[in-house]
Amino acid sequence: MRGNIRSLVLSCCVAMPLAVFAAPQQPDNTKTNKNNQPTADQQKETKADRELAEKIRKSVVEDKSLSTYGHNVKIIVQDGVVTLKGPVRSGEERQAIQAKAERFAKGASIQNDITVAPEKSNNQRSKE
C-alpha cells in the first residue's frame, strides 16, 4: 500500500509540471496581428526593401538611448512602404524611431503603429 501511494505522488509530481507547459499560450500581440496589416514574416525580399529595412534596423540598434523595447520594434518594408510596429517605453522613443525611418525612407510612406507600453508598477516587477 505504501509503495502505491509513493508511486501515485511521484507520478503526480512529474505529470503536473508537464501539463502546465503543454497548454499553449497566445502571444501578447495576437489581437494586433489579426487585422490585415503587415507582419514581420511578410517582409518583401526585393533588394531595395531588404536594404531599407536593414539601414533602419541598424540605426535603431546602434542608438543606445533606446530601451530594449525600442531595439525590438518590428520594421517591415513592403514595396517601399515602411511599417513600424511594437511597444516602446515613451512617446519620445516612438518619435525617435520614426525619425530614423524617415531619414532612410526619403519620402516613402511610413506607417507608425508603435505603441507606448504602460510603466510596470513595483508590484508587477516583483512578480517577475
Beta strands, then each sheet from edge to edge (+ up, - down):
strand 1: 74-78
strand 2: 81-88
strand 3: 110-116
sheet 1: 1+ 2- 3-
end
